[in-house]
Amino acid sequence: MDRPEANSNVRRYIAYISPYGTTQLQQKNPYAIAWWSLAFPGLGHIMLCNYLKGYLLFFWEIFVNFHAHINLAILYSFTGRFQLTKDILDIKWVLFYIPTYFYAIWDSYQSTISLNHQYMLGAREDAEVKMFNIGLFEINFLEKRIPWHSAIWSALMPGLGQALINRLPTAIFIIIWFIVIATLSNLLPAFYYTFLGQFNSAKAIIDPQWFLNVPSVYFYSIYDAYSKTVLLNGLFDWEQSKFLKKHYENKDFEMPFKTKDESGEGMYVFSTFDHSDYLEMAITAIQMKGIAKENILSVSMDKKAEDRKLFDTMHSSDGISMLDLPIILATFFCIAGSIYGFLLTWGPILWGIIGIIVGFSLGLIIKLITTKKYENRHHKIKATEVVLVINCKENQTEMVKDLLWDHHALGVRKLDLN
């Protein structure tokens, strides 16, 4: 694929597809991005596709936090052991830590605002995005996927959700670092002892300095995989809509306003589709059966603009995210549960899991309450995305209908004007 710079007439692109990933602009909530930088410096920048800066800040957080013993100091402070906090902190590393930590939060917030502006300007230019790129070692293309599949794979092993949607550099980065953090914290042996009911053994074996990194990286992986899948699905719809408008909105298409002659050319087959590969496969199959391109009309429907709600990052089909606030609170409560779990009987693993359940449930309840009024104003019925009209002969109608159904049309209807 030609690099975006090849077309000098376009100043801004909203996406670039390489064999190893898709870099994409999209409007994001600056507060949500700042939260991930607060939870773990570098994660907010990675979410913005500022990969080099994000990887640098992530490594800085690991390195300086370890030498300053920041996580241990957090644990001792929140459990009231203030003298231990003073004893464990290495002041020369703490003074390195503080300015860069706040820089990561501030810069990710400001970068989000700037990139939102660039997205709006780029969307107005409406530049083409080539949806398929093949390289020597990898193939990448736009494809619609179920966002929860990405989230579940990242929940089973952080980084797999990113691998599923072909964000390979981020997938490799997260997988490697999660293995490092989980191994140095003795996370899996602690799980083993916890679920055997040996809570003291779990507390004894776990390393809190590394363990307190786990919630942020783990939940970020889930959130990032889910949200990036939704954004890629939106990019697929946008690219396919442009393709259909360019090739299948023929101004000379004979509209069904009058009865045709007696040759049998008076049949119209109407169908509705979601944006998907199946739509283009259906069109291709129909053309291969001898129906000319000029007799096929495809119209992508415009969607009504939605009001933006609490922490809305456009991570759902109706414009309202139901995952962002729950996942943020799950991360926060998991960290809190893990900290106090070192003092409580059940240990940090079990109390961390309880914190996840409480935080996620609380976030979900807040989202449901704050969006209830919105949902009452808007029906839940999914809107049609594409209308496909086929002008064919009478003896072709059943074949056309069968092809449409075979390619997952939402609805099919024959209109006879003879």
C-alpha positions in Angstrom: 0.0 0.0 0.0 1.2 3.5 -0.7 2.1 5.5 2.3 -0.3 8.4 3.1 2.4 10.9 2.2 2.2 9.8 -1.4 -0.9 11.9 -2.0 0.2 15.5 -1.6 -3.3 16.8 -2.0 -4.4 15.5 1.4 -3.1 17.2 4.6 -4.6 14.9 7.2 -5.5 11.2 7.2 -7.7 9.7 9.9 -6.1 6.2 9.6 -3.1 4.4 8.2 -3.0 0.6 7.8 0.3 -1.1 7.8 0.9 -4.9 7.8 1.5 -4.8 11.5 -1.3 -2.6 12.8 -3.7 0.3 12.2 -2.9 3.8 13.5 -6.1 5.7 13.7 -7.4 9.1 14.8 -10.7 9.2 16.7 -12.4 11.5 19.2 -11.5 10.4 22.7 -12.4 11.7 26.2 -9.3 13.5 27.5 -10.3 12.6 31.1 -10.3 8.9 30.3 -6.9 9.1 28.7 -5.5 11.1 31.6 -6.9 8.4 34.0 -4.8 5.7 32.3 -1.7 7.8 32.5 -2.5 8.3 36.2 -2.9 4.6 36.7 0.3 3.8 34.8 2.3 6.4 32.9 2.6 5.5 29.2 -0.7 3.7 28.9 -2.6 6.9 28.0 -0.1 7.6 25.2 -0.3 4.1 23.8 -4.1 4.4 23.6 -3.6 7.6 21.6 -1.3 5.6 19.2 1.7 7.7 20.4 3.6 4.4 20.7 7.2 5.5 21.1 6.4 8.1 23.8 4.1 5.6 25.5 6.6 2.8 25.5 9.3 5.2 26.9 7.1 6.4 29.7 6.0 2.8 30.5 9.6 1.7 30.8 10.4 4.8 32.9 7.5 3.9 35.3 8.8 0.4 35.7 12.4 1.4 36.2 12.1 4.5 38.5 9.1 3.1 40.5 11.2 0.0 41.3 14.3 1.9 42.4 12.2 4.5 44.4 10.0 1.7 45.9 6.9 3.8 45.1 4.5 0.8 45.2 5.8 -0.3 48.5 5.4 3.2 49.9 1.8 3.3 48.6 1.1 0.0 50.3 2.6 1.1 53.7 0.9 4.6 53.5 -2.6 3.3 52.9 -2.2 0.7 55.6 -1.0 3.2 58.2 2.6 2.2 58.4 4.1 5.6 57.9 7.5 5.0 59.4 8.0 2.1 57.0 7.0 4.5 54.2 9.7 6.9 55.2 12.3 4.1 55.5 11.6 2.4 52.2 11.5 5.5 49.9 14.7 6.3 48.1 14.6 10.1 47.9 17.0 10.5 45.0 14.8 8.3 42.8 11.5 9.9 44.1 12.6 13.3 42.9 13.1 11.8 39.4 9.7 10.2 39.6 7.4 13.0 40.5 7.9 15.5 37.6 7.8 12.8 34.9 4.7 11.2 36.4 2.7 14.4 36.3 4.1 15.2 32.8 2.6 11.9 31.6 -0.8 12.8 32.9 -0.7 16.4 31.6 0.7 15.5 28.2 -1.7 12.7 27.5 -4.6 15.1 28.3 -3.3 17.9 26.1 -2.4 15.4 23.3 -6.0 14.1 23.4 -7.4 17.5 22.9 -5.0 18.3 20.0 -5.6 14.9 18.3 -9.4 15.4 18.6 -8.9 18.7 16.7 -6.8 16.9 14.1 -9.5 14.2 13.8 -12.3 16.7 13.1 -10.2 18.4 10.5 -9.1 15.1 8.9 -12.7 13.9 8.8 -13.7 17.0 6.9 -11.0 16.2 4.3 -12.6 12.7 3.9 -9.4 11.2 2.5 -9.4 7.7 1.2 -8.0 4.9 3.4 -6.7 1.8 1.7 -8.2 -1.0 3.7 -5.8 -3.9 2.8 -2.0 -4.1 3.2 0.1 -7.1 2.7 3.8 -7.3 3.6 6.6 -9.8 3.7 5.7 -11.2 7.1 2.1 -10.1 7.8 -1.2 -9.2 6.3 -3.5 -6.6 7.8 -6.9 -5.4 6.6 -10.1 -3.9 7.9 -12.6 -6.4 9.3 -15.5 -6.2 11.6 -15.2 -8.1 14.8 -17.2 -8.5 18.0 -15.6 -6.2 20.6 -16.3 -8.5 23.5 -14.3 -11.2 21.9 -11.2 -8.9 22.0 -12.0 -8.0 25.7 -12.4 -11.7 26.7 -9.1 -12.8 25.1 -7.3 -9.9 26.8 -8.9 -11.0 30.1 -7.6 -14.5 29.6 -4.1 -13.2 28.7 -3.4 -9.5 28.3 -2.2 -8.7 24.8 -4.2 -11.4 23.0 -7.1 -9.0 22.3 -4.6 -6.7 20.6 -3.2 -9.6 18.6 -6.7 -10.5 17.5 -7.2 -7.1 15.9 -3.6 -7.2 14.5 -2.1 -4.5 16.6 1.0 -6.5 16.8 3.6 -4.0 18.4 1.2 -3.3 21.2 0.3 -7.0 21.6 3.9 -8.0 21.8 4.7 -5.2 24.2 1.8 -6.0 26.6 2.3 -9.8 26.5 6.0 -9.4 27.4 5.6 -6.9 30.1 2.6 -8.7 31.7 4.7 -11.9 31.8 7.5 -10.0 33.4 5.3 -8.3 36.0 3.3 -11.5 36.8 6.5 -13.5 37.2 8.3 -11.1 39.4 5.2 -10.5 41.6 4.6 -14.3 41.9 1.0 -13.7 40.8 0.2 -17.2 39.6 1.6 -19.0 42.7 -0.4 -16.5 44.8 -3.5 -17.4 42.9 -2.8 -21.0 43.4 -2.5 -20.7 47.2 -5.5 -18.4 47.5 -7.9 -20.8 45.8 -6.6 -23.6 48.0 -7.5 -21.4 50.9 -3.9 -21.0 52.0 -4.1 -17.2 52.4 -1.1 -16.8 54.6 1.1 -18.6 52.0 -0.3 -16.4 49.3 0.5 -13.2 51.3 4.0 -14.5 52.1 4.9 -15.4 48.5 3.6 -12.3 46.7 5.9 -9.3 46.0 3.8 -6.1 46.5 6.2 -3.9 44.7 5.5 -5.7 41.4 2.0 -6.9 42.3 0.5 -3.4 42.5 1.4 -3.0 38.8 -0.9 -5.8 37.8 -4.4 -4.2 37.9 -3.5 -1.2 35.8 -1.8 -3.2 33.0 -4.4 -6.0 33.1 -7.5 -3.8 32.9 -5.9 -1.4 30.4 -5.3 -4.4 28.1 -9.0 -5.3 28.3 -10.2 -1.7 27.8 -7.8 -1.0 24.9 -8.7 -4.2 23.0 -12.4 -3.6 23.4 -12.3 0.1 22.4 -9.9 -0.3 19.5 -12.1 -3.1 18.1 -15.1 -0.7 18.1 -13.1 2.0 16.5 -11.8 -0.4 13.8 -15.4 -1.5 13.2 -16.4 2.2 12.7 -13.5 2.7 10.3 -14.6 -0.4 8.3 -18.1 1.1 8.0 -16.7 4.4 6.9 -14.4 2.9 4.3 -17.0 0.6 2.9 -19.6 3.4 2.7 -17.1 5.4 0.6 -16.5 2.4 -1.6 -20.2 1.8 -2.2 -20.9 5.5 -2.9 -18.1 5.6 -5.4 -18.9 2.4 -7.3 -22.6 1.5 -6.7 -24.4 4.8 -6.4 -24.8 5.1 -10.2 -26.7 8.2 -11.2 -28.0 6.4 -14.3 -29.6 3.6 -12.3 -33.1 3.0 -13.5 -35.4 3.8 -10.6 -38.6 1.8 -10.3 -41.0 4.6 -11.1 -42.7 3.1 -14.1 -43.6 -0.3 -15.6 -41.0 -1.8 -17.8 -41.6 -3.4 -21.2 -42.6 -7.0 -21.8 -39.0 -8.3 -21.9 -39.3 -9.3 -18.2 -37.0 -6.5 -17.1 -39.3 -5.1 -14.5 -38.1 -6.9 -11.3 -36.5 -5.1 -8.4 -35.1 -6.9 -5.4 -34.6 -4.7 -2.3 -32.5 -5.8 0.6 -30.9 -4.4 3.8 -27.5 -5.1 5.2 -25.1 -4.2 8.0 -21.8 -3.0 6.8 -19.7 -6.2 6.5 -17.6 -8.2 4.1 -20.7 -10.3 3.4 -22.3 -7.2 1.6 -19.4 -6.9 -0.9 -19.4 -10.7 -1.3 -23.1 -10.6 -2.1 -22.6 -7.9 -4.7 -19.7 -9.8 -6.3 -21.7 -13.1 -6.4 -24.6 -11.3 -8.1 -22.3 -9.7 -10.7 -20.8 -13.1 -11.4 -24.3 -14.4 -12.2 -24.5 -12.0 -15.1 -26.2 -8.9 -13.6 -24.4 -5.8 -14.7 -22.8 -3.4 -12.2 -25.1 -0.6 -13.6 -28.1 -2.6 -12.4 -27.0 -2.6 -8.8 -27.6 0.3 -6.5 -26.2 0.4 -3.0 -27.0 3.3 -0.6 -25.2 3.7 2.8 -27.5 5.3 5.3 -26.4 8.4 7.3 -26.7 8.0 11.0 -28.2 10.5 13.4 -25.6 12.3 15.5 -25.8 11.3 19.1 -25.4 13.4 22.3 -22.3 12.6 24.2 -22.7 11.3 27.8 -20.6 10.7 30.9 -17.1 9.6 30.0 -18.3 8.8 26.4 -15.5 7.6 24.2 -17.7 6.3 21.4 -17.1 2.7 22.4 -20.5 1.3 21.5 -22.7 1.3 18.5 -25.2 3.8 19.9 -22.5 6.4 20.8 -22.6 5.6 24.6 -19.9 3.6 26.2 -21.0 1.2 28.9 -17.5 -0.1 29.6 -15.2 2.9 30.3 -16.4 4.0 33.8 -16.9 0.4 35.0 -13.4 -0.7 33.9 -11.9 2.5 35.5 -13.6 1.9 38.8 -12.8 -1.9 38.6 -9.1 -0.9 38.3 -9.2 1.5 41.2 -11.1 -0.8 43.6 -8.9 -3.7 42.6 -5.8 -1.8 43.6 -7.5 -0.7 46.9 -8.7 -4.3 47.6 -5.2 -5.6 46.9 -3.5 -3.1 49.2 -5.8 -3.8 52.2 -5.8 -7.5 51.4 -2.3 -7.7 52.8 -3.8 -6.9 56.2 -7.0 -8.9 55.9 -7.5 -12.6 56.3 -8.4 -13.5 52.7 -5.3 -11.9 51.3 -4.6 -9.5 48.3 -5.8 -11.8 45.6 -9.3 -12.5 46.9 -9.8 -8.9 48.1 -8.5 -7.7 44.7 -11.2 -9.8 43.0 -13.8 -8.5 45.4 -12.7 -5.0 44.5 -13.1 -5.7 40.8 -16.7 -6.9 41.3 -17.6 -3.9 43.5 -15.9 -1.4 41.2 -17.3 -2.8 38.0 -20.8 -3.1 39.4 -20.7 0.4 40.8 -19.5 1.9 37.5 -22.2 -0.1 35.6 -24.9 1.2 37.9 -23.8 4.8 37.5 -23.7 4.4 33.7 -27.2 2.8 33.6 -28.6 5.7 35.8 -26.9 8.4 33.8 -28.0 7.0 30.4 -31.5 5.9 31.3 -33.0 9.2 30.1 -31.1 8.9 26.9 -32.3 5.4 26.3 -35.9 6.4 26.9 -35.6 8.9 24.1 -34.0 6.5 21.6 -35.3 3.1 20.5 -33.1 0.1 20.9 -33.9 -1.2 17.4 -30.8 -1.4 15.4 -30.9 0.9 12.4 -30.4 -0.3 8.8 -26.9 0.6 7.6 -27.1 -0.2 3.8 -30.0 -0.6 1.3 -29.2 -2.7 -1.8 -31.4 -2.6 -4.9 -31.0 -5.1 -7.7 -32.7 -4.5 -11.1 -33.0 -7.9 -12.7 -35.2 -10.1 -15.0 -38.0 -12.1 -13.6 -36.2 -15.5 -14.1 -33.3 -14.1 -12.0 -35.2 -12.9 -8.9 -35.1 -16.2 -7.0 -31.4 -16.6 -7.6 -30.8 -13.0 -6.5 -32.9 -13.5 -3.3 -31.1 -16.7 -2.5 -27.7 -15.0 -2.9 -28.7 -12.2 -0.6 -30.0 -14.5 2.1 -26.9 -16.6 1.8 -24.8 -13.6 2.5 -26.6 -12.6 5.7 -29.0 -9.9 4.4 -31.2 -8.5 7.2 -34.3 -8.4 4.9 -35.2 -9.1 1.3 -38.2 -8.0 -0.7 -39.1 -8.4 -4.4 -40.9 -5.5 -6.1 -42.8 -6.5 -9.3 -43.6 -3.5 -11.7 -44.9 -5.6 -14.6 
